[in-house]
Amino acid sequence: MNEAPKTSAEIHIERLMQELDPGSERYRVLDVAKRFKSSWVELGEQLLLVSRDKLFNQWGYSSFEEYCSREVRIKKPTAEKLTQAYRYLEKEEPALLARQGELKPLPDFRSIDLLRQAREEQNFPPEEYDALRAAVIEQDRSLPTVRKQFRDFSSARKEPAQTLAENCRMALSATRRLATILREVPDLPSTHDDNLTHLATDLENRLAVLLPTTESS
């Protein structure tokens, strides 16, 4: 079977590796990055080390973001998800890390990051967190499935007033945009503009009631 053609990122990384000591930390990170798809946990661990110890400064880069984009060829949001997902596994799922060689495939790092968000940022109730954890770790659900479950749980936990306020904000924004567009259309009755003005005022008043301490605009 013919091997898949190498990506430009893989070619770039291999060229850099040829110039480095195979025993160096910099070489090791690039070697893991080249195998990113099958070893995201390793890459997350290595990038966490590079970020924490500011090794990128020793290698001629002014920031972790610059190092990731220019040398490892991954974007900052991806690097953040990788490091946060690894840190989360290290803290919450050490047994999973210990078994990583047995898991085929590993849970997607983006699914792990959603699990981290559920625990650390959104404080999911235990039953919802456990259900999401089961989907990610035990049932090996796909990323789209995990995302949907995460969003469903998040939406269900929103306060009714918060949901209504978000809807009013979107409606107000759409009303203002429509009013601006219609003013550029010639020969339209002024009643259209008046109606939109009244609607915008009504929505602003509703937002002021829903969010009395927050500017409605």
C-alpha positions in Angstrom: 0.0 0.0 0.0 1.3 3.4 -1.0 1.9 5.9 1.9 -0.2 9.0 2.0 1.7 12.1 0.7 3.4 14.1 3.4 1.8 17.5 4.3 3.8 20.7 4.2 3.9 20.7 8.0 5.4 17.3 8.1 8.0 18.2 5.5 8.9 21.4 7.4 9.2 19.5 10.7 11.4 16.8 9.2 13.8 19.4 7.7 14.1 21.0 11.2 14.7 17.6 12.8 17.6 16.9 10.4 19.4 19.9 11.9 18.9 19.0 15.6 20.4 16.6 18.1 18.1 13.6 18.3 18.6 13.5 22.0 17.5 17.1 22.5 14.2 18.2 24.0 13.5 20.3 20.9 13.9 17.3 18.6 11.7 15.2 20.9 8.8 17.8 20.7 9.1 17.9 16.9 9.1 14.1 16.6 5.9 13.9 18.7 4.3 16.8 16.7 5.0 14.8 13.5 2.9 12.0 14.9 0.3 14.3 16.2 -2.8 12.4 15.0 -1.9 9.2 16.8 -0.2 10.8 19.8 -2.0 14.0 20.9 -1.5 13.1 24.5 2.3 13.1 24.1 2.2 16.3 22.2 0.0 17.9 24.9 2.5 16.8 27.5 5.5 18.1 25.5 3.8 21.5 24.7 2.9 21.9 28.3 6.6 21.5 29.2 7.7 23.9 26.5 5.2 26.5 27.7 5.8 26.1 31.4 9.6 26.2 31.2 9.6 28.8 28.4 11.9 26.6 26.4 10.7 28.4 23.2 12.9 31.4 24.3 16.0 29.1 24.2 15.1 28.2 20.7 14.8 31.7 19.4 11.1 32.4 19.7 9.6 35.4 21.6 6.4 33.6 22.6 4.8 30.2 22.9 2.3 31.2 20.2 5.1 32.0 17.8 6.9 28.8 18.5 3.7 26.7 17.9 2.8 28.4 14.6 6.2 28.6 13.1 7.9 25.5 14.3 5.3 22.9 15.3 2.8 24.3 12.7 -0.3 24.4 14.9 -2.4 27.4 15.8 -2.7 28.9 19.3 -6.3 27.6 20.0 -5.2 24.0 19.1 -2.1 24.3 21.3 -4.2 25.6 24.2 -6.7 22.8 23.8 -3.9 20.2 23.7 -2.2 21.5 26.8 -5.4 22.0 28.7 -6.7 18.5 27.7 -3.5 16.9 28.8 -3.5 18.8 32.1 -7.0 17.8 32.7 -6.3 14.1 32.1 -3.3 14.3 34.4 -5.5 15.8 37.2 -8.8 14.0 36.7 -8.0 10.8 34.7 -4.5 9.6 35.6 -5.6 6.0 35.0 -6.5 6.9 31.5 -3.1 8.3 30.9 -1.5 5.2 32.3 -3.5 3.1 29.8 -3.0 5.3 26.8 -1.0 2.7 24.9 -3.9 0.3 25.1 -6.5 2.7 23.8 -7.2 2.6 20.1 -8.0 5.3 19.3 -7.4 7.7 22.2 -10.4 10.0 22.9 -10.2 13.1 20.7 -8.4 16.0 22.5 -11.3 18.3 21.7 -13.7 15.9 23.4 -11.5 15.9 26.4 -11.4 19.7 26.4 -15.2 19.8 26.4 -15.1 17.4 29.4 -12.7 19.8 31.1 -15.0 22.8 30.4 -17.9 20.9 31.9 -16.0 20.3 35.1 -13.9 23.4 35.5 -15.8 26.2 33.7 -19.5 25.3 33.7 -19.8 23.2 36.8 -22.0 20.5 35.3 -24.1 18.6 37.9 -22.6 15.2 38.7 -25.1 13.2 36.7 -24.6 15.4 33.6 -20.8 15.3 33.9 -20.8 11.5 34.4 -23.0 11.1 31.3 -20.6 13.3 29.2 -17.6 11.5 30.6 -19.1 8.1 29.7 -19.7 9.4 26.1 -16.1 10.5 25.8 -14.1 7.9 27.6 -16.2 4.8 27.9 -18.4 4.9 24.8 -15.9 6.5 22.5 -18.5 8.8 20.9 -17.6 11.0 18.0 -16.6 14.6 18.5 -19.9 15.9 16.9 -21.9 13.7 19.2 -20.0 14.9 22.3 -20.4 18.5 21.2 -24.1 18.1 20.8 -24.5 16.5 24.2 -22.4 19.2 25.8 -24.5 22.0 24.1 -27.7 20.3 25.1 -26.7 20.1 28.7 -25.4 23.7 28.7 -28.6 25.0 27.1 -30.8 23.1 29.6 -29.0 24.7 32.5 -29.5 28.3 31.4 -31.9 30.4 33.4 -35.1 31.3 31.5 -34.4 35.0 31.9 -30.9 34.5 30.5 -32.2 32.7 27.4 -34.9 35.4 26.9 -32.3 38.1 27.2 -30.1 36.5 24.6 -33.1 36.2 22.2 -33.9 39.9 22.8 -30.3 40.9 22.1 -30.3 39.0 18.8 -33.7 40.4 17.8 -32.5 44.0 18.7 -29.4 43.6 16.6 -31.4 42.2 13.7 -33.9 45.0 13.9 -31.2 47.7 13.9 -29.5 46.1 10.9 -32.7 45.9 9.0 -33.5 49.5 9.8 -30.1 50.6 8.4 -30.6 48.6 5.2 -34.1 49.8 4.6 -33.0 53.4 4.9 -30.9 52.9 1.7 -34.0 51.6 -0.2 -35.7 54.5 -2.0 -39.4 55.2 -2.0 -40.3 53.0 1.0 -43.1 54.3 3.3 -41.8 56.0 6.4 -44.1 53.7 8.5 -41.6 50.9 8.0 -38.9 52.9 9.7 -41.3 54.0 12.4 -42.4 50.4 13.1 -38.7 49.3 13.4 -38.0 52.1 15.7 -40.9 51.2 18.0 -39.7 47.5 17.9 -36.2 48.4 18.8 -37.4 50.6 21.7 -39.6 47.8 22.9 -36.7 45.3 22.8 -34.4 47.7 24.6 -37.0 48.1 27.4 -37.4 44.4 27.7 -33.6 44.0 28.1 -33.5 46.8 30.7 -36.0 44.8 32.7 -34.3 41.4 32.2 -30.8 42.9 32.9 -31.3 45.9 35.1 -27.6 46.1 36.0 -26.3 45.6 32.4 -26.5 47.9 29.4 -29.0 46.5 27.0 -27.0 47.6 23.9 
